[in-house]
Amino acid sequence: MATIMMVIMIGLLLLGFPMMVPLITGAVVGFVMMFDGFGQMGTFVQQMMGGIRPASLIAVPMFILAADIMTRGQSADRLINMVMSFIGHVKGGLAISTAASCTLFGAVSGSTQATVVAVGSPLRPKMLKAGYSDPFTLALIINSSDIAFLIPPSIGMIIYGVISETSIAELFIAGIGPGLLILVMFSLYCLFYAYKNNVPTEEKATWGQRMVSIREALWPLFFPVIIVGGIYGGIFSPTEAAAVCVLYAFLLEFVVFRSLKLADVYKIAKSTGLITAVVFILVGVGNGFSWIISFAQIPQTILEAVGVNEAGPVGVLVAICVAFFIACMFVDPIVVILVLTPIFAPAIEATGLDPVLVGVLITLQVAIGSATPPFGCDIFTAIAIFKRPYMEVIRGTPPFIFMLVAAAGLIIAFPDIALFLRDVAFRD
């Protein structure tokens, strides 16, 4: 049954169908084979509806809406200008500023694709003018945007938390350490690249200009304070934090900055609605698919066949990293989380692994796969936004992929990179 389901899904993907079509077709075929017909299809529909029922999922459209408002407004530009004023003049400073801006905007939006658009659009022309090659510039933007998957708020972490019943608040806090580690690694590489290629530096900003940039970016900088501080301080839950972010983004862009008008609300709501619909369809179908493969004990069969259950905690973590990394090279990250998380759930439980550590590693692998050829989703976002050929977009990615994989290895070897802040925040 599992083989037939996978053949159908892969075949439909190769024929160019949207991801939801192969997923639901494979699930329906599996259901029919398992229950000998369509007589109990209502059960499958109930499982699909159950997938989108958790209240925690309300945070997803909220964060998407907040990100859309800020992307169309001035928040991204103000954050970029602040970072540039402080480190734009050092060797490799423009590239480091790009990575840091992606991290900051990730702490505001939680979306890699929104980060590619918001940060990449204004900074790519500046980097090209400064002497950076386009393949390096594109690779830096695409891979730095992946930090948004780790820095809270993270839509990927919300989906994983709902599927695995893991605390989303703990996942958010645990993602900060790995996100900052990757930023440091990328910054060192940018420094090396700039010296190797003798890239000229930018003009140094005066302290007066820096103070102005800080003042202009002060309001957007309150987004991570609201999210992390509010959750850490027990003021509100991650879902409530998402709602507060929407209100704050609306007031900031429509009232304080006056960068948007009421006429823009329709466009923003339409964009958010379309993205949310796709996400929730995938979540619902993914939950039905996961229920079918779990009912048929396919995960146990697969794990026993490859020997994961006997591999021990480190072996399970490595297997998880490899599986998610490869899967996200071909399939949408949300679908990968929905399908593979239940498959590895028995091994995670059997080895006693911390689900928060597992969630951070899964989120990191999803981020890596999203920027990795052949079909990483951020690659095609960059192609659409920057209108560059596929080979040019992926040419500079290998060093960044190597650093991201190295970061995953460091987290496996030293779990406190992810768990230290979580333990400080949530453990007595």
N, C-alpha and C positions, 0 to 999 in steps of 0.2 A: 504493500500500500504506500509506504513512504517513498519508494522509488518512483511509482507512478505519479504521485503528487509533485515530486521534485521535477520530473521530466516535463509535466504539464506547465509548471511555473516557469522553468527555464525557457521552454519553447515559446510561451507567450511573451516573455521578456524580449527574446531575440526577434520576435515579430513586431516589436515596438509598442506593445500595449502599455498603458500607464500601470504603475506598480500595484494599484489596488485591484486591477482585473486579474492578473496572475495569482495574487494572494487569495482572493475570494473564490476563484475557480478551483484552485488546488484544494482549498478547505472544503468546498462543497463536494468535490469528487471524493475526497477522503471520508466525508460524512456519509455519503451514499454507499460507499464500499463497506463502511463499518456497520451501518444499520440497515443494509439491504433495501435501499430505496429512499424516497423523499417523505415517507409517512411521519417521521419525527423531526422534520425540518424546523419546527417551532422551537425545539430545544437549542438548535444552532443559533437561531435568531436571538433567543434569550441570552445566550453567551455573548453574542456581539453587543447587545444592548448593555449587558453587565460590564463590558470593557470600558464603556464611556460613562458609567454611572458614578465612579468615585469622585467625591467632592474636590479632591486635590487637583483634578484635571482642569478645574475652572481657572487655575493659574496660567495655563498654557495660552488661551486666547487673550488673557489680560496682559501677559508679557509681550505677546505678538503685537497687540494694539499699542502698548507703550513704546515699543521699539519703532513701530511705523510712524507714530507721531514725532518722535525725536529725530528719525532719519529725514523726514520731510522738513523739520524745523532747523534750529541753529545749534542744538546741543552738541552734535558731533563736531562741528567746526570750532566751537569754543573750546572743547576738550583738546582737539588737535593743536590749536594755537597755543594753549598753555604748555603742553608738552614740548612743542617746538621751541618756545622761548627759553626753556631751561637747558635742553640738550641738543638743540639743532646745530650748535656751533662746534661741537666736539667731532673728532674724527669718526665718521660713520654715524654722526648724530641724526641725520635725516632718516636713515634706515632704522636706527634705534627708536626714533620718535614714532615711526610708523608702527613698529611692534608694540610700543607702549600705548599708543593711541588705540590699537586694536584691543589691547587688554582692558583699557579704561572703558571703551565703548561696549566691550563684552560684559563688563560689570554693570552696564546700564541696560543692555538689550537682551542678552542671553541667546542671541541668534547669530550663527556664523555668517549666513548669507546677508543679513542686514549689515553686519560689520564690514564685509567685503565692499558693499555699496557705499556705506557712509564714510569709511576711512580711505578705501582705495581710490574712489573717484577724485578727491581733491589732492591726495598725496602722490599718486602715480606720476602725474605730469611733472611735479616738483622733483621727484627722484630721477626721472629721465633727463630733465634739464641739468641736474647736478652731476650727471655722468654715470649713474648706475645703469647697468644693462637691463633691458626689458624682461628677459627671463628671470633674472634675480629679483627684480621688483615685483613681478607677478607672483613668484613663488613665496616671497616674503609676505605679501598681502594675504594670499590664500591661506598659508599655514599659520600666520599670526592670528588670523580670524578664528582659527580653531581653539584658541585660548578661551574664546567666548563660551565654548562648550563646558569648560571647567570652572571659570569664574562665575559665581552666582550673580544673577539667576541663570540657570541652565535648563533649557527645555528638555534636553536629553536626560538630565538627572531627574526631572519631574516624571517623565515616562518610565524610567527605570524604577523610581521609588514606588510608583503606583503598581507596576507589574510585580515587583518583588516584595511589596509591603514593607519597604525600608523608609525610615524617617527622611523626608525631603529636607528638613532643616539641617540634619546632620550631614547629608550629602552636600548641601550648599557650602557649609563651613569647611568640609574636608576638601573641596575642590580648590580652595584658595592657595594652599601650599604648592601643589603641583602646577597650578597656573603661573605662579610667580617663578617657580623653577624653570619652566619653559621660556618665560620672558627673559630670564638671565642668560640662558643658553643661546637663544636667538640673538640677544644683544652682543654677546661675545663674538658670535659668528659675523655679525654686521661689522663689528670693529675690525676683525681679521680681513674681511672682504674689502673694506675701505682702504686699509693700509696696503693690501696686496695690489689693488687696482689704482692706488693713488687718487682716490676720489677727493675732490676739493671740499673744504668745509664751508658751512654757511656763515653768514655774518652774525656776530654775537649780539644778542639782544641786550639792551640796557636794563638795569634793575627797574627803571620806571616802566618799561614795556612789559617786563615780567609781572609787575604788580597789577598792571592793567589786565593782562591775560588771566591772572589768578582771579581778579574781581569778576571778569566776564564768565569764567568757568565755574565760579563758586556754586551757582545754583545747580548746574548739571552734576557736580561732584556730590551732591546730596543724595543722588540715586543709590549708590552702593551703601551709603550711611543708613538710608532708610531700610534697605533690604537686609543687610547683615546686622546692623545695630538693632533694628526692630525685632528680628528673629532671635538674635543672641540675648537681647534684653527681655525676651518673653512678652513683648508688647503685642505682637501679633504673629499669626502663623504664616508660612510661605504663601498660602492662597490669599490671605488678607494683605500681605505685602505686595502682591501683584496688583490688587485693586487699588491700593494706596499709590503705587507707581503710575497707574493710568491717570488717576486724579492729578498727581503731581506733574506728570508730563503735559497734561491738558492745560493746567494753569500756567505752567512755565512757557509753553510755546504760544498759547492763545492770548494770555493776559500779560505776562511779564515781558517776554521778548516780542510779542505781537508779530511773530514770523509766519503765522498761519491765520487764515480767516475761517469763518463758519462755513464758507462754501467748500473748504477742503475736507470737512468732516465726512461728507458722503464718500469721497475717494478713499479716505483712510479706512472708513468702516467697511467699504466694499473689499478693499485689499485684505484687511484683517479677516473678514468673513470667508473669503475664498481660501486663504491659507488655513484657517481654523477648520473649515469643512474637510479639506484634504487630510489634515492631521487626525481629525476625529474618525473619519472613515477608516483610515489605516489602523488606528487604535482599536476600533470596534472589530474589524475583520481580523486583525492580529490576535485579539483575545479569543475569538472563535477558533482560529487556526491553532493557537496554543492549547486550547481545551481539547481539540481533536487529537493532536499528537501526544498530549499527556494521557488522555483516556486510552489511547492505543499503546501506551508505554514505549513510544518511539524513542524518547530521550534516554531511557535506561538502556535500551538496545544499542543505541549509537555509542553511548559512553562505555558500555561494556566491550563493544567491538574494538574500540580504539584504546582501551585500557586506562581511561582517565580516572576511573574510580580507585585504582590502585596506585595512582601517581603521587599521592600526598598533596598537601596544601600548595607548595610551590609549583608542582607539576600541573595542578588544576588551574592555577593562575596563568601559567604560561599557555596552557591549552585555550583558556578563555581569550587571552590576548591575541593569539594567532587566529582563532576562529572569527572573532569580531573584526579584526583588522582586514582579513581577506574578504569577509562578507561585505563590508562597507566599501570595498573597492568596486563593487558591482551593484549594490542595492541601497535604497534610501536608508539612512541611519535609524529612523524611527522604526521601520519594518524590521531591521536587524535586531534591535533591542527587544521588540515584541516577540520575535520568533526564537531567538537564541537564548534569551534569559531563562525561559522555562526548561529548555533542554539541559542547561548546566545547573539548574536549581538543585537536583538531587546530589550532585557531586559537591556543590558548595555547602550544603547542609551536612553531608557525611563527613567532610573534612573540617568542619567547624570554622570556616573562614568568616571573617567579619564582613557582613553584607555591604557596609559602607565602603570598605577598602575595595571590594569587588566592584561596586558601583563606580568608584573613581576610575579604576582601571578600564572598565567597560566604556565609560564616557570618553576616556583618553583614546582608546582604540577606535571608537566611532569617529572621533575628531580626526585621527590620522587617516583613516580610510576615506573620509569625506574629501580629503585633499590629495588622494593617491590615485594615479592612473590604474585602470583605464576609464572608470566611470564615476570617480569621486564627484559628488554633487557640487562642491565648491568650485571645481575646475570648470564646470559648465556655466556656473554663475559668472565666473570671471570672463569666460569667452563671450557671454551675452553682454556683459556690462562694458568690457574694454574692447570688444570687437577684434580680438587677436586670434590667430589660428591655434588649433589644439596643441600642436607640437611645441610651439613657442611658449604656451602657458605652462606646460609640464616640464620643460627642459631644465629649469632651475630647482625642481622640487627635491631631488635625491638628498642633498645635505640636510634639508629640513626634516625629511622623513627619518633620516638616520638619528637626528637629535631627538625627535619625538619618541622613537623606539628606545633610545637610550634612557629617556626620562621614564618610560614605562619600566625598564629594567631596574632603575634606581628606586622606584616606588615599591617594586616587588622585594628588592633587597633591603630597603629601609622604609617600612610601612609608615613610620612616624611622619614622613614627609606629608602624607595625607591625613593621618589620624591625630597628630599632635594638637592642632587647633580644635578638632572635634572633641578630643578628650578634655581639653581645657574648658570648652564651652558647655559641654553636656554631661560631664562626669563629675561626681562629687569627690 
